[in-house]
């Protein structure tokens, strides 16, 4: 409308040439302003507001991130204009690298099996937001097309006219939070880093007064983590996929806030929550007995407990018996955790919390460190050429958990890859060439084909270092 308004006045210059000089000067300035806008700001003026956000991932296998209006919009224009054109009162934030997050306030109506969340009226709705559609997949790993491909896409629609909206079946007095348990759920590490930690960040501030709606609902997953879920929400979870009622809310959150792997950035989280706050929350939820690991010398001669996390399919210790025997000679009481897929998390958490040191090869089993007492020691055995994933997944997060961290990097001779490939093979001599082939190629060799035969004499120094840490 602004462009038409100014254009109309430019045309009127020709109709009123006989006007007084002061009007000519005024209209001349307006004309110059329009020329400037047409030349310098033309992409902004010519593009309808509903076409500026295309999908950021192409193809059926990739995630559909926030999308407004026409899905065939120009990607070039979006790349240049998204921050400038997207309204400042947007209900969605897609600027974060790990997850998209939307918050709607007003008359919100949710009918699960329709995949639609309707914002019927709201103080947020300005001229940019009326009758618009956002699309979001509410899972906190948006940069990973494989993870996002199975996540249900939801449509967030804002429009005027209550007569067009479905009638409410149930009115809720608390906020709603919609998220997915698809992606990589089922992998213990991803259960925590992609869902449970982000869920804590997003919902803890409500102290249980929030209603969860889960897309890609998996009953076994909800049952496994029911203790945590019940501590975060006082209400029965709604299965978003099969619920046929229209639920009405005045505040709805879609997606989970996520910062980095198995970590929380207090400067970005509500109420300044930290990863240590999450750890203490878990201890209270599972009624764990110990807040602190033992201090050797102040424990009445009690032996420190060492938990070994074994693996079966890959990155397994081929000489676990030797490791146990050597650890016992150093004064450790050794516990081997062999939890099956359906094991009770309450029991697992209790056993882990009773230990002072945990060791294991890089893998999902080390996620159990979230149940260790403060000042315990985590020893990550890093397989050949798995340095970066090991550091990102457990090395850096352990500091935020207030757990002492030690790392044992195996040598080539300790890896069974040295038995599978010739000495001069690129897998051993030029791992960088394998990495350049992509994550699948890298993982298929260094994560999936590798087992570990620890040099127990060399590893002994690491266990002694852990004992030294427990003296302080």
SEDO-264386 format. One line per 5 residues: number of its first residue (from 1); their letters; for each residue z, y, x of C-alpha. Coordinates in Angstrom, 1 decimal. Each point is the difference from the previous one (the first is absolute). Layout:
REM SEDO-264386
NUM	A	Z/Y/X | ... $
//
This chain:
REM SEDO-264386
1	XXXXX	0.0/0.0/0.0 | 0.7/2.4/2.9 | -3.5/-0.4/1.3 | -1.6/0.7/-3.4 | 2.2/3.0/-0.5 $
6	XXXXX	-1.1/1.5/3.3 | -3.6/-0.9/-0.5 | 0.0/1.7/-3.4 | 1.0/3.2/1.7 | -2.6/-0.2/2.7 $
11	XXXXX	-2.7/-0.3/-2.7 | 1.5/3.0/-1.8 | -0.7/2.2/3.1 | -3.7/0.0/-1.0 | 0.8/1.1/-3.6 $
16	XXXXX	2.2/2.9/1.0 | -1.8/1.7/2.9 | 0.6/3.3/-1.7 | 3.8/-0.3/0.3 | 2.0/2.4/2.0 $
21	XXXXX	0.3/-0.4/3.8 | 3.5/-1.4/-0.2 | -1.1/-2.9/-2.1 | -2.9/-0.7/2.3 | 2.4/-0.2/2.9 $
26	XXXXX	2.3/-2.3/-1.9 | -2.7/-2.4/-1.1 | -1.6/0.1/3.4 | 3.3/-1.3/1.5 | 0.1/-2.8/-2.6 $
31	XXXXX	-3.6/-1.0/0.9 | 0.9/-0.2/3.7 | 3.0/-2.1/-0.8 | -2.2/-2.5/-2.0 | -2.5/-0.2/2.8 $
36	XXXXX	2.8/-0.8/2.4 | 1.3/-2.8/-2.3 | -3.5/-1.5/-0.5 | -0.7/-0.2/3.7 | 3.4/-0.9/1.4 $
41	XXXXX	1.7/-1.9/-2.8 | -3.0/-1.5/-1.7 | 1.1/-3.7/0.3 | 3.3/0.9/-1.7 | -1.6/1.9/-2.9 $
46	XXXXX	-2.9/-2.4/-0.7 | 2.1/-3.2/-0.1 | 1.7/-0.9/-3.2 | 3.7/-0.6/0.5 | -0.2/-3.6/-1.3 $
51	XXXXX	-2.5/-1.1/2.8 | 1.9/0.8/3.1 | 1.9/-3.2/0.5 | -2.1/-3.1/0.6 | 1.4/-3.4/0.8 $
56	XXXXX	1.2/-0.1/3.6 | -0.8/-3.6/0.4 | -3.4/-1.5/-0.9 | -0.7/-3.5/-1.2 | 1.7/-2.4/-2.4 $
61	XXXXX	2.4/-1.2/2.7 | 1.5/3.3/0.9 | 2.7/2.0/-1.7 | -0.9/2.7/-2.5 | 2.2/2.9/1.0 $
66	XXXXX	0.5/3.1/-2.1 | -3.2/0.8/-1.9 | -0.7/2.9/-2.4 | -2.8/-0.1/-2.5 | -3.4/-1.0/1.3 $
71	XXXXX	0.3/-2.9/2.4 | -3.5/0.7/1.4 | 1.0/3.4/1.4 | -1.1/1.2/3.4 | 2.2/-1.4/2.8 $
76	XXXXX	-1.1/2.9/2.3 | 1.2/2.6/-2.4 | 3.3/-1.9/-0.5 | 0.6/-0.2/3.7 | -0.5/3.8/0.3 $
81	XXXXX	1.7/1.2/-3.2 | 2.7/-2.4/-1.1 | 2.9/2.1/1.3 | -1.5/3.3/-1.3 | -1.2/-1.1/-3.4 $
86	XXXXX	2.6/-2.5/-1.1 | 2.5/1.9/-2.2 | 3.3/0.8/1.5 | 1.8/-1.3/-3.1 | -1.6/-3.5/0.4 $
91	XXXXX	2.0/-2.9/-1.2 | -1.1/-2.2/2.9 | 0.5/0.2/3.7 | -2.6/-1.9/2.0 | 0.6/1.7/3.3 $
96	XXXXX	2.3/-2.7/1.5 | -1.5/-2.7/2.1 | 1.9/-3.0/-1.4 | 0.0/0.6/-3.8 | -1.1/2.2/-2.9 $
101	XXXXX	2.7/1.3/-2.3 | -0.1/1.6/-3.4 | 2.6/1.6/-2.1 | -0.6/0.9/-3.7 | 2.3/2.1/-2.2 $
106	XXXXX	-0.4/0.7/-3.7 | -1.0/-2.3/-2.9 | -1.0/-3.2/1.9 | -1.1/-3.2/-1.8 | -0.5/-3.3/1.8 $
111	XXXXX	-1.7/-3.0/-1.5 | 0.1/-2.6/2.8 | -2.9/-2.3/-0.9 | -2.4/3.0/-0.3 | 0.6/1.1/3.6 $
116	XXXXX	0.4/3.5/-1.3 | 2.8/2.5/0.5 | -0.6/3.0/-2.3 | 1.4/3.5/0.5 | -0.4/1.5/-3.5 $
121	XXXXX	1.6/3.4/0.6 | 1.8/1.5/3.0 | 1.0/3.3/1.6 | -1.9/-1.3/3.0 | -3.3/0.1/-1.9 $
126	XXXXX	-2.0/3.1/0.9 | -3.7/0.4/-0.4 | -0.7/-2.3/2.9 | 2.0/-2.9/-1.4 | -1.0/-0.2/-3.6 $
131	XXXXX	-2.1/-3.1/-0.9 | -0.1/-1.3/3.5 | 0.4/-3.5/1.4 | 1.7/-1.2/3.1 | -0.4/-3.6/1.3 $
136	XXXXX	2.6/-1.6/2.3 | 1.0/-3.4/1.3 | 3.8/0.1/0.3 | 0.6/-1.9/3.2 | 1.1/1.5/3.3 $
141	XXXXX	-2.7/-1.1/2.4 | -3.0/2.1/-1.1 | -1.7/-0.1/3.4 | -0.5/-3.8/-0.2 | -2.9/-1.0/-2.2 $
146	XXXXX	1.0/-3.7/0.1 | 3.5/0.7/-1.3 | -1.3/2.5/-2.7 | -2.8/-2.1/-1.3 | 2.4/-2.0/-2.3 $
151	XXXXX	2.1/2.9/-1.1 | -0.5/1.0/-3.7 | -1.6/3.4/-0.4 | 1.7/2.3/-2.5 | -1.5/3.0/-1.8 $
156	XXXXX	2.2/3.1/-0.4 | -1.5/2.2/-2.7 | 1.0/3.5/-1.1 | -1.4/1.4/-3.2 | 1.0/2.2/-3.0 $
161	XXXXX	0.3/-1.2/-3.5 | 2.8/-2.2/-1.0 | -1.9/-1.4/-3.0 | -2.2/-1.9/2.5 | 2.9/-1.6/1.9 $
166	XXXXX	1.5/-3.4/-0.9 | 3.2/0.1/-2.0 | 3.2/-0.7/1.9 | 1.7/-3.4/-0.4 | 2.9/0.7/2.2 $
171	XXXXX	1.5/3.3/1.3 | 1.7/-0.1/3.4 | 2.5/2.6/1.1 | -0.4/-0.8/3.7 | -2.9/0.4/2.3 $
176	XXXXX	-2.6/-2.7/0.5 | -1.2/-1.4/3.3 | -3.3/-2.0/0.1 | -0.8/-2.1/3.1 | -1.8/-3.2/1.0 $
181	XXXXX	1.1/-3.2/1.5 | -3.5/-1.1/1.1 | -1.4/0.7/3.4 | 1.8/-2.0/2.7 | 3.1/-0.9/-2.0 $
186	XXXXX	1.1/-3.5/0.7 | 0.1/0.8/3.7 | 3.6/0.8/0.7 | -0.7/2.9/2.3 | -2.4/1.6/-2.5 $
191	XXXXX	2.4/-0.5/-2.9 | 2.4/2.4/1.8 | -2.3/2.4/1.8 | -2.5/0.4/-2.9 | 2.2/-0.3/-3.0 $
196	XXXXX	3.8/-0.1/0.4 | 0.5/2.7/2.5 | -2.4/2.4/-1.8 | 1.6/-0.9/-3.3 | 3.4/1.0/1.5 $
201	XXXXX	-1.4/3.3/1.2 | -1.6/0.7/-3.4 | 2.7/-1.1/-2.4 | 3.4/0.1/1.7 | 0.5/3.6/-0.9 $
206	XXXXX	0.2/-0.9/-3.7 | 3.1/-2.3/0.5 | -1.4/-2.7/-2.3 | -1.1/2.3/-2.8 | -3.7/-0.8/0.4 $
211	XXXXX	-2.3/-2.5/-1.8 | -2.2/-2.2/2.2 | -3.5/-1.1/-1.3 | -1.6/-2.5/2.4 | -3.8/-0.5/0.1 $
216	XXXXX	-1.3/-3.3/1.4 | 3.3/-1.4/-1.2 | 1.1/-3.1/1.8 | 3.1/-1.7/-1.5 | 0.9/-1.9/3.2 $
221	XXXXX	0.0/3.3/1.9 | 2.2/1.7/-2.5 | 2.4/-3.0/0.0 | 0.2/-0.1/3.8 | 0.9/3.7/0.3 $
226	XXXXX	1.9/0.3/-3.2 | 3.2/1.1/1.7 | -1.7/3.0/1.6 | -1.9/0.9/-3.1 | 3.0/0.0/-2.2 $
231	XXXXX	1.9/2.3/2.4 | -2.9/2.5/-0.2 | -0.5/-0.2/-3.8 | 2.4/-0.7/-2.8 | -2.8/-1.0/-2.4 $
236	XXXXX	-2.0/-3.1/-0.6 | -3.3/0.2/1.9 | -3.1/0.4/-2.2 | -3.0/-2.2/0.9 | -2.7/2.6/0.0 $
241	XXXXX	-2.8/-2.6/-0.2 | 1.1/-1.7/-3.3 | 2.1/2.6/-1.9 | -1.7/1.1/-3.2 | 2.4/2.7/-1.1 $
246	XXXXX	-0.5/3.7/0.6 | 2.8/1.3/2.1 | 0.7/3.7/0.0 | 1.6/2.0/2.8 | 0.5/3.6/1.0 $
251	XXXXX	-0.3/-0.8/3.7 | -2.1/-2.6/1.7 | -0.5/-0.9/3.6 | -3.0/-2.1/1.0 | -0.1/-1.5/3.5 $
256	XXXXX	2.6/-0.2/2.7 | 0.9/2.4/2.8 | -0.5/-1.6/3.4 | 0.4/1.4/3.5 | -0.7/-2.7/2.6 $
261	XXXXX	0.6/-3.6/0.8 | 3.5/-1.2/-1.1 | 1.3/3.5/0.5 | 1.1/3.1/-1.9 | -0.5/3.6/1.2 $
266	XXXXX	3.2/1.9/-1.2 | -1.9/3.3/0.1 | -2.4/-1.2/-2.6 | 2.2/-2.1/-2.2 | 2.0/1.2/-3.1 $
271	XXXXX	3.7/0.8/0.9 | -0.9/-0.7/3.7 | 0.2/-3.7/-0.4 | -0.4/-1.9/3.3 | -0.8/-3.6/1.0 $
276	XXXXX	3.7/-0.5/0.8 | 0.7/1.1/-3.6 | -2.3/-2.8/-1.2 | 1.8/-2.5/2.3 | 3.4/1.0/-1.5 $
281	XXXXX	-1.5/-0.2/-3.5 | -1.0/-3.6/0.7 | 3.4/-0.9/1.3 | 1.6/1.3/-3.2 | -2.6/-1.6/-2.2 $
286	XXXXX	0.6/-3.5/1.5 | 3.7/0.6/0.7 | -0.4/-0.8/3.7 | 3.3/-0.3/1.9 | -0.8/1.8/3.3 $
291	XXXXX	-0.9/3.6/0.7 | 0.2/-0.4/3.8 | -0.8/-2.6/2.6 | 2.8/-1.3/2.2 | 1.0/1.8/3.1 $
296	XXXXX	0.6/-2.7/2.7 | 3.5/0.4/1.4 | 1.4/1.3/-3.3 | -0.7/-3.0/-2.1 | 2.8/-2.5/1.0 $
301	XXXXX	-2.4/-2.2/2.1 | -2.4/-0.6/-2.9 | -3.5/-1.0/1.1 | -2.9/2.3/-0.9 | -2.4/-1.6/-2.4 $
306	XXXXX	-3.7/-0.2/1.0 | -2.5/-0.7/-2.8 | -3.3/-1.4/1.0 | -2.9/0.5/-2.4 | -2.4/-2.9/0.4 $
311	XXXXX	-3.6/0.0/-1.1 | -2.1/-3.0/-1.0 | -3.7/0.8/-0.2 | -0.5/2.4/2.9 | 2.0/1.9/2.6 $
316	XXXXX	2.4/-2.9/-0.1 | 2.4/-0.8/2.8 | -1.2/-3.3/1.5 | 3.3/-0.4/2.0 | 2.5/1.1/-2.6 $
321	XXXXX	2.5/-2.6/1.2 | 0.1/1.4/3.5 | 0.6/3.5/-1.3 | 2.9/-1.2/-2.1 | 1.6/-1.9/2.9 $
326	XXXXX	-0.4/3.0/2.4 | 1.5/2.4/-2.6 | 3.0/-2.2/-0.6 | 0.7/-0.2/3.7 | 0.2/3.9/0.0 $
331	XXXXX	2.7/-0.1/-2.7 | -2.0/0.5/-3.2 | 0.6/-1.9/-3.2 | -3.6/-0.7/-1.1 | -1.3/0.1/-3.5 $
336	XXXXX	-3.5/-1.1/-0.9 | -1.3/1.6/-3.3 | -2.6/-2.2/-1.6 | -0.4/1.6/-3.4 | -2.6/-1.4/-2.3 $
341	XXXXX	-2.2/2.2/-2.2 | 2.2/-0.3/-3.0 | 3.3/0.4/1.8 | 2.7/2.1/-1.6 | 0.0/3.4/1.5 $
346	XXXXX	3.7/0.4/-0.7 | 0.7/-3.0/2.2 | -2.4/1.0/2.7 | 1.4/3.5/0.2 | 3.6/-1.4/0.3 $
351	XXXXX	-0.9/-2.2/2.9 | -2.0/2.7/1.8 | 2.9/2.5/-0.4 | 2.4/-2.4/1.6 | -2.1/0.1/3.3 $
356	XXXXX	0.2/2.5/2.9 | -3.3/-0.7/1.7 | -3.3/-1.0/-1.6 | -3.0/-1.2/2.0 | -3.5/-1.2/-1.0 $
361	XXXXX	-3.7/0.4/0.7 | -1.8/2.9/-1.6 | -0.4/-0.8/-3.7 | 1.2/0.5/-3.5 | 3.2/-2.0/0.6 $
366	XXXXX	1.4/2.9/2.1 | 0.1/2.1/-3.2 | 3.4/-1.7/-0.5 | 1.3/2.6/2.5 | 0.6/2.2/-3.1 $
371	XXXXX	3.1/-2.2/-0.7 | 1.5/0.2/3.6 | 3.2/2.0/0.4 | -0.1/3.4/1.8 | -0.2/-0.3/3.8 $
376	XXXXX	-1.3/-3.5/-0.1 | -2.8/-0.9/2.4 | -3.6/-0.9/-1.0 | -2.1/-1.8/2.7 | -3.7/-0.1/-0.8 $
381	XXXXX	-2.0/-2.5/2.0 | -3.4/1.7/0.3 | -2.9/-2.5/0.2 | -2.8/0.5/2.5 | -1.9/3.3/-0.8 $
386	XXXXX	2.0/0.7/-3.2 | 1.8/3.1/1.4 | -1.1/2.7/-2.5 | 0.6/-1.9/-3.2 | 3.4/-1.2/1.3 $
391	XXXXX	1.1/3.5/0.9 | -1.2/1.6/-3.3 | 1.4/-2.7/-2.3 | 3.5/-0.6/1.5 | 0.5/1.9/3.2 $
396	XXXXX	0.0/3.5/-1.4 | 1.6/-0.8/-3.4 | 3.0/-1.8/1.7 | 1.2/3.3/1.5 | 0.1/1.6/-3.5 $
401	XXXXX	1.9/-3.0/-1.3 | 2.6/0.6/2.8 | -0.7/-3.3/1.6 | -0.3/-0.4/3.7 | -3.5/-1.2/1.0 $
406	XXXXX	-1.1/-2.2/2.8 | -3.5/-1.1/0.7 | -1.2/-3.1/2.0 | -3.7/0.0/0.7 | -1.3/-3.4/0.8 $
411	XXXXX	-2.3/-0.6/3.0 | -3.3/-1.6/-0.3 | 1.4/-3.3/1.3 | 2.5/-0.1/-2.9 | -2.7/0.2/-2.6 $
416	XXXXX	-1.8/-3.1/-1.2 | -3.2/2.1/0.1 | 0.0/-0.7/3.7 | -0.5/-3.7/-0.9 | -2.7/0.7/-2.6 $
421	XXXXX	-2.3/2.3/2.0 | -1.4/-0.1/3.6 | 1.7/2.3/2.5 | -2.9/2.4/0.1 | -0.5/0.2/-3.8 $
426	XXXXX	0.0/3.5/-1.6 | 2.9/-1.1/-2.2 | 2.1/-0.1/3.1 | -1.8/2.4/2.4 | -1.4/2.6/-2.4 $
431	XXXXX	2.1/0.2/-3.2 | -1.4/3.4/-0.7 | -3.4/-1.4/-0.7 | 1.6/-2.2/-2.7 | 1.8/3.0/-1.5 $
436	XXXXX	-3.3/1.9/-0.2 | -1.2/-2.7/-2.4 | 2.6/1.1/-2.6 | 3.3/-1.1/-1.3 | -1.2/-3.2/-1.5 $
441	XXXXX	-1.4/-1.2/3.3 | 3.1/1.1/1.9 | 2.4/-1.6/-2.5 | -1.9/-3.3/-0.2 | 0.7/-0.5/3.7 $
446	XXXXX	3.1/1.8/1.1 | 2.0/-0.4/-3.2 | -1.3/-3.3/-1.5 | -0.9/-2.2/3.0 | 2.9/0.8/2.3 $
451	XXXXX	3.2/-1.8/0.5 | 2.7/0.7/2.6 | 1.7/-2.0/2.7 | 2.7/2.2/1.2 | 0.9/0.1/3.7 $
456	XXXXX	3.7/-0.5/-0.7 | 1.0/1.0/3.5 | -1.8/3.3/-0.4 | 1.2/0.5/-3.6 | 3.6/-0.6/1.1 $
461	XXXXX	0.2/3.6/1.2 | -0.8/1.4/-3.4 | 2.7/-2.0/-1.7 | 2.5/1.2/2.7 | -1.1/3.5/-0.7 $
466	XXXXX	0.8/-0.5/-3.7 | 3.5/-1.2/0.9 | 0.5/3.1/2.1 | -1.0/2.2/-2.9 | 2.6/-1.7/-2.2 $
471	XX	2.7/1.0/2.5 | -0.5/3.6/-1.0 $
//
